[in-house]
């Protein structure tokens, strides 16, 4: 009869064979020889020369800071705990909690060993620079490796316990908070290693105690089975996806999720004509798209910063340049939205398309106009110029679009949007 340990090592052996087959399908032994032999010779020679004589350019590089940043990225995003569960375990292992706990323990031990091996390479690469440029001793380097290893286990277990417990946006926020705390908790002691040993010693002792507490909690916490199956499938297919990413066309996956903004899908305008409906649909789609909001907010922040640098007399002039840059992007976004399957299936009237484009463009750019005009008024007249500047610019912006709204559109035009 198979034991939990035998099941774990069987699945570990199977995983190694799968990864080896995936890579052997692309690189045969001749390719490995052509890659490994020159790489070992070239890198080995350079590494030997660095040990014999430290190059002059190395003296100006903060090696400890660079190593700490690289290690934190490896610790935060490179190490995850694998439990080695399969989809078929729903039929058998879910009725055996003891087996699942044993698999989890073996998986944690395997993950910790892999994290330790993952940390060895960056330490070996920068070891001559740490010893000769940073003037660190082997004892300090060993202490930095030990602290990195403890921190790696702590981060992996913390993120493992958080995964799949909350809704997506809450989990993302919580993981972001953990990473922000981890940046300070890892970088500050590492950078103070060569300055004040007491700070690093206290951080090392605190990490060991906290690791023991988190380890006990993680071992006693039940497995979130669906999340573990999804993570295991992703880990097993990671090599195959990497190798085939440039060969197989990735098909978009349709996901239904509740938007962060405008969740109720209510009407924005009182009018019920087709152009107004098109405009509000486009606005709702834009606001619900986080990628579009990021681009729009990024453009607004960069342009606002530019208005703070130029002379006050030039602020109103460059607003026209900003519109010249963002209007074509909005037109491209409109074309992409109009060509989507759900929107393009309806035989829209040319006049209605024009009306929807103009009305949605007015409202999407109105916040930019208000921010730019407020900054321009403040630069010229101080706080007293903010409100009058906003009112004047908004009226001008409304007047420009009012003229377009009154302009007749011929329904026989073939490409109404591309020329607007």
N, C-alpha and C positions, 0 to 999 in steps of 0.2 A: 504494500500500500504506500502511495506517495505521501510524503510529509510536506509541510509548508516550505521548509528550506529547499527540498528537492524541486518543488514547483517553481520557486523563485529562480534557482540556478538554471533550470530548464528554460525558462522564459528569457533570462539574461543571455544564455547561449544562443537562443533563437534570435534575439535582437542583434547580437554581434554578427551572426551569419547574414541576416537581412541587410545590415549596413554594409557588410563586405561585398555582397552581391551587387548592391546598388552602385558602389564605387567601381567595382571590377567591370561593370557593364560599360563604363566610360573609359577607364584607364586600365590597359593591360600591363603586363610586367615590363614591356619595353618603355612605355610612357613613364612608369614609375621610376625606372632606371635613369631615363633622360632627365627627370625632374629632381629625384632625390640625390643622385650622385653629384651633379654640378652644384646643387644647393648646399649640400653638406660641405663640399670642398670650398666653395666661395665664402659661405658664412663662417665655416670653421677657421679659414685663414684670416678673415677680418677680425673674428673674435680673439684669435691668438695675438694678432698685432695690437689690439686694444689692451690686452693684459700686459704685453711687453712694454708698450709705450702709449700713454694716454694722449689722444689728440688734443690740440690746443683749443679747438672749438668746443670741446666738452666742458671747459671751465665755466662757460657762460650759461649753461643749461641747468635749470633747477630740477635735478633728477629725482629727488625725493617727492616733490610736488607732482611731477609728471607721472611717476610710478603710482602715487596715491590715487590720482584721477583715473588712470587706466584700470587699476585694481578695483576701484569702486564701481566702475561701469561693468566689469566682469562679475563682481559680486551681486550687483543689483539686477542685471538683465541676463546673465549667463547661467546662473545656477538655479535649477528647480528640482524639487524632490519628485522622484518617479516611484510609483507603487507597483507597476507591472501588473495591472488588472486588464482583463479582456471583456469584450461585450458579452461573451458566453457565460461569464461569471455571475450574471443575473440569475441563472438557473440553479447554480450550485453554491458558490461561495457566499452569496447573500444570506444563506441559511447557516453559514459557519463564521460567525464574527471573530472567533479566535484565529482562523486562518487569515482573515483580512488584516487583523492586527499584526500577525507575524509577517505577512507580505509588506506591510507598511514599515515595520522595523528594519527588515532587510533592505527595502528600498531606500530608507533614510541613510543607512550605513553606506550603501553603494553611492548615493548622491554625495555624501560627505567625502568619500574617497576620491571621487571624480573632481570635486571642487578643490581638494588639496593638490591633485595633480595639475589642475588648470592654473593654479597659482604658482607652480614651480617655474614655468617657462618665463614669465615676465621678470621674476626675481633673478633668474640666471642671466637674462639678457642685460640687465642694468647692474648686475653685481659689481663689475669692475669700476663703474662710475660711482656707485655708492661707497665703495671702499676708498677710492683715491680722490674723487672730487668732493663728495659730501663728508669725507673723513669719518665714516661710520665703521664700527667694529663688527665682527661676526656675531657677537652677542646681540647687538642692536638690530642687525639684519634678521637674526632668528626671532627676536621679539616682535619685529614688524610682521614677519610671516605668521607667527602664532596669532597675533591680534587679527590679521586679515582672515585667517582660517576660522577663528571663533566668530568673527563678524559675518563671514559667509554663511556659516551654519545658522546663525541667528536670523539673517535676512531671509534665507530660503525657507525656514520654518514659519516665520511670520507671514510671508506672502502666501505660503501654502495653506495656512489656516484661514486666510482672508479670501482665497479664491473660491468663487461659487457660493459664498455665504450671503452676499447682498446683491441688490440690483446693479446693473452694469455701471451706471453713472456714479452711484454711491461707492461702489468698489473702486472705481478709477480714482475718485477723490481721496478715499482712504489710503489706497496704495501710494498716491502722490504725496500725502502727508507723511507716510512711513519713509518714503525715499528722501524727502526734505530733512526729516529728523536724522535719517541715516547719513546724509552728507556731512552734517555737522558732527555727529557722533563718531564718524570714521576719520574724516580729514583732519580735524583739529588735533586729536591725539597723535596721529601719524606725523603731522608736521612739527609737533612739539617733541618728537622723540629725541632729537639731537640737542634740544635746548633745556627742557625741564623734565627730568626723568620722573619726578613725582606725579605729574599730570598723566603721563603715559602709563605709569604703574597703576594709578587709580582707575584709569579707563580699562586697562587689561583685567584687573580684578573685577570691576563692575560688569564687563562683558562676560566673564566666566560665570558669575553668579546669575546674571540675567539669562544666559544660555541654558543653565541648569533648570531654571524655572520654566522657560519656554519649551524646553525638551520634555519636561514632565507633562505640561499641558498638551503638547502636540501628540504625545504617545497615547494619552487617555482620551483624546478627542476622536469621535467616530469618523469614519471615512465618508466623504461626500462622493458617492459612487459615480454618479453621472459625470461630475466634473473630472474625476480621476480617469475615467474611460476616455473622455475627450482629450485630456492632456496627454495620455499615453498614446493615443492614435496620432496626435500631432507630432510627438517625439519620434515615433517609429517612421513616419512618413517625411520627416524633415529633410533627410538626405535626398530622397527621391524628388521631392518638390524643388529642392535647390538645383538638382541636376537637370530636371525637365522644365524648369521655369522659362527657358528661352526657346523651347521646342514646341510645347503644347500651349495653345491659346487658352488663357484663363477666361472662363465664362462667368459673368457676374452672377452673384447669388442674391436672390430676392429675399430681403428680410423685412418683416413687419415689426415696427417698434413705435412706441409712443414718442412723439417729438418733444423736445425740450421747451419750445416756444409755440404759442398758438395751438394748444392742444384741442380746443373745442371746435375748430373749423367753422367759426361764425363769420357772418358777412362783415366786410369792412366798410362798404359804401351803401348808401340808400338806393342808388340807381340800380335798375335791373336790366339795362341794355347789355348786349353781348360784349362790347368793348370794355365796359366796367367790370364785368365778370371775369374776363380774361386778365385784366390788370390785377384784380385782387387775388386770383389764382396764382399768378406769377409772383406777386409780393409774398404770399403765404409760403410758396415753395422756396423762395430766396431766404426768408427768415428762418425757415425750418432747417435749412442746409447749413450745418456748422462749418463746412469747408468754405462756402461762399461768405459766411459771416467773418471767418478768419481773414480771408483775403480783403474784404471790405474794411474791416477794422484795422488791418495792417496798413492799407493804403491811406486811411484817414490819419493814423498816427504818424506815418512818415511825412505826409504832406503838411500836417499841422506843425511838426517839428521844423520843416523847411520854412514855414511862415514865421517862425520865431527867430530864424537866422537872418533872413533878408531884411533890408531896410523897411521901415514902416510904410514909406510911400509906395513900395512895390508890392505890398500884400494883396491889394485888390487886383493887380495886373496878373499875378501868378495864379489867381483863382481860375481864370479862364484857361490857363495851361493845364491845371489839374482836371478841369472838365474835359478838355481835349484828350486827356489820357484815359479817363475812366469811362467816358461815354462809349467808345468802341468796345471796351471790355463788357459793359452791360449789354451792348447789342449782340455780342457773341454769345453771352449767357442766354439771352432771349432766343436766339436761333437754336441753341442746344435744347432749351426747354420746349420750344415749339415743335421740334422734331422728335420729341419723345413719343412713344407708342400711344399712350393714353390721349395726349393732346392732338397729335397729328391725325388721329382717326376721324376727327370731325371736319366737315367741309367749311372752314371758317371763311367769312367774307373779308375781302381785302380792307375795306374801311374799318371793320371791327378789329382786325389785326393792328392797323395803325393806331386806332384809339387805345387799345390795350397797351401797346408799346409806349405811347406818349404818357399815358396816365401813370403807369407803373414806374417809368423812368423819373417822373416828377417826384413821386413819393419816396422812391429808393434813394435819390440824391438829395432830398430835402434835409436830412440830418447833417450831411456833409456841408451843405450850404450854410446851415445855421452855425456849425462849429467854426468853419472858416471865417464867416462874417464876424462872429464874436471875437475871434483872435485878431482879425484885422482892425476892428473897432477899438479893442483894448490897446493894440500897438500904437494907434494914432492918438486917441484921446483918453486912454485909461478906462477906468470902470464906467465913466459917464458915456463912453462911446460904444459900449457893448450892445445895449438894447436898441438904440437907433440904427446901428449898422446891421443888426440882424433883421429888423423890420424892413429896411430899404432893400436888402439883398433878397429877402424872401419875396417881397413884392415884385422885384425885377424877375426873379425866377418864375413866379406865377404868371407874370405878364408874358414872358417868352413862350410858355407852354399854352397860355390862353390863346395866343395867336395861332399856334399849331392846331389846337382843338377846333378853332373856327375855320381852319383851312380845309377846303373840300378835297376829297380823295376820290380819284377815278377808279371804279371797280374793275377796269380792264387792264390795270397794271399787272405785269407778270411777277415782278419781284419787289414787293412794296417795302419789305423790311430792310433789305440789304442797302437800299439807298437812303435810308432815313438817318 
